[in-house]
Amino acid sequence: KRGLAKQILLLGIVFFILSYLFFAFSNSIDFFIIAVVIFFIGFNLHEPIMQSCASKFCKVHEKGAALGLFNAFGYGGSFIGGIIGGIFLHLDTLNLLAIILVILALIWLVALFFLKNPADFKNLYLPLETPLNFSTFGENLGVVDIYKNSKNLVVKFDSKLTSKEELEGKL
């Protein structure tokens, strides 16, 4: 709502990194409990935002496929992660697993840092009867998608590259 999705995702990854460091270097139940709490703070920051962010980067007709892939990889990752975690537990090398997860989370943090902020994508809603040449209008720098829904003609655009006023001026 406030356009802070990217910042919240970055903060969530920082919480994951902190929790994995606590897991790697804790020798007491107190630190373990702190690590679990920190992990779930990060998890709860991510949970409501991830699917929304995943769908903002695709065109409207690609949303179903994008969310399907997102969920498939999420559940697949949970499955594979459980197996790998079990192997590390069996080998009594959970500290090594935590360090590997810190490294992977740092890579994730850097990759996400360079990702475009989903809040930059805006929609311009026009009446359905608006005369619009899709091919020429879609060539405007910053226009990501043009589609119709039941009530409007919607132009999805990157607000860092163009503005609502600039697009309305080209109608």
C-alpha positions in Angstrom: 0.0 0.0 0.0 2.8 2.4 0.8 5.2 1.1 -1.9 7.6 -0.5 0.6 7.4 -4.1 -0.7 11.1 -4.2 -1.8 12.3 -2.7 1.4 10.3 -5.1 3.5 11.6 -8.1 1.5 15.2 -6.9 2.0 14.5 -6.5 5.7 13.0 -10.0 5.8 16.2 -11.5 4.3 18.3 -9.7 6.9 16.2 -11.4 9.6 16.8 -14.7 7.8 20.5 -14.1 7.8 20.5 -13.1 11.5 18.5 -16.2 12.4 20.8 -18.6 10.5 23.8 -17.0 12.2 22.2 -17.6 15.6 21.5 -21.2 14.6 25.1 -21.7 13.4 26.8 -20.3 16.5 24.3 -20.9 19.4 25.0 -23.5 22.0 22.0 -22.9 24.2 18.3 -23.2 24.1 17.9 -19.5 24.7 19.8 -18.6 21.5 17.9 -21.3 19.6 14.6 -19.8 20.7 15.8 -16.3 19.7 16.9 -17.6 16.3 13.4 -19.2 15.7 11.7 -15.9 16.7 13.9 -13.9 14.4 13.4 -16.4 11.5 9.6 -16.2 11.8 9.7 -12.4 11.9 11.5 -12.6 8.6 9.1 -15.2 7.3 6.0 -13.2 8.3 7.4 -10.1 6.6 7.8 -12.2 3.4 4.6 -14.2 3.4 2.0 -11.6 2.5 4.2 -9.8 -0.1 5.9 -12.5 -2.2 3.0 -13.5 -4.4 2.0 -9.9 -4.9 5.5 -9.0 -6.0 5.7 -12.0 -8.3 2.6 -11.0 -10.1 3.6 -7.3 -10.5 6.4 -8.2 -12.9 4.3 -10.1 -15.5 1.7 -9.2 -18.0 -1.9 -9.8 -17.0 -2.3 -12.9 -19.2 0.9 -14.3 -17.7 -0.2 -14.0 -14.0 -1.6 -17.5 -13.7 1.5 -19.1 -15.1 3.8 -16.9 -13.0 1.9 -17.6 -9.7 1.7 -21.3 -10.6 5.5 -21.5 -11.1 6.0 -19.4 -7.9 3.9 -21.8 -5.8 5.5 -24.9 -7.5 9.0 -23.7 -6.7 7.9 -22.7 -3.2 6.5 -26.1 -2.3 9.3 -27.9 -4.2 11.8 -25.9 -2.2 10.1 -26.8 1.1 10.2 -30.5 0.1 13.8 -30.4 -1.0 14.8 -28.2 1.9 13.3 -30.7 4.4 15.3 -33.5 2.8 18.5 -31.6 2.8 18.0 -30.4 6.4 17.4 -34.0 7.4 20.6 -35.1 5.8 22.6 -32.4 7.6 20.9 -33.3 10.8 21.7 -37.0 10.3 25.4 -36.0 9.6 25.4 -33.7 12.7 26.4 -30.7 10.6 23.6 -28.2 11.1 26.2 -25.5 11.7 27.5 -26.0 8.2 23.9 -25.9 6.8 23.3 -22.6 8.6 26.5 -21.1 7.1 25.4 -22.3 3.6 22.0 -20.7 4.2 23.7 -17.4 5.2 25.7 -17.4 2.0 22.6 -18.2 -0.1 20.6 -15.5 1.7 23.4 -13.0 1.0 23.2 -13.8 -2.7 19.4 -13.5 -2.5 19.8 -10.1 -0.8 22.2 -8.8 -3.4 20.0 -10.0 -6.3 16.9 -8.5 -4.7 18.7 -5.2 -4.1 19.1 -4.8 -7.9 15.5 -5.9 -8.7 13.2 -3.1 -9.8 10.8 -1.9 -7.1 7.3 -3.3 -7.7 5.9 0.0 -6.4 7.2 1.7 -9.6 4.6 -0.1 -11.7 1.3 1.9 -11.9 -2.0 1.5 -13.7 -3.8 4.1 -15.8 -7.5 3.3 -16.0 -9.4 4.5 -19.0 -13.0 4.1 -20.1 -13.5 1.0 -22.3 -14.6 3.2 -25.2 -11.3 5.2 -25.2 -9.9 5.1 -28.8 -6.4 3.7 -28.5 -4.1 2.3 -31.1 -2.5 -0.5 -29.1 0.5 -1.0 -31.3 1.6 2.7 -31.3 0.6 3.4 -27.7 2.4 0.3 -26.5 5.6 1.5 -28.0 5.8 4.4 -25.5 8.8 4.0 -23.2 7.6 2.7 -19.9 4.4 1.0 -21.1 4.5 -2.6 -19.8 1.1 -3.9 -20.7 -2.3 -2.9 -22.1 -5.4 -4.9 -21.5 -9.1 -4.7 -21.0 -11.0 -5.9 -17.9 -14.8 -5.8 -17.4 -14.8 -2.1 -16.5 -11.7 -0.4 -18.0 -9.0 -0.3 -20.5 -5.8 -0.6 -18.3 -2.4 0.7 -19.2 0.3 -0.7 -16.9 3.4 1.5 -16.9 6.7 2.0 -15.2 6.4 5.3 -13.3 10.2 5.8 -13.4 10.1 5.9 -17.2 6.9 7.7 -17.9 4.0 9.4 -16.0 0.2 9.1 -16.0 0.0 12.7 -17.3 2.5 12.0 -20.2 0.5 8.9 -21.2 -2.9 10.8 -21.0 -1.4 13.5 -23.2 -0.7 10.9 -25.9 -4.3 9.8 -26.1 
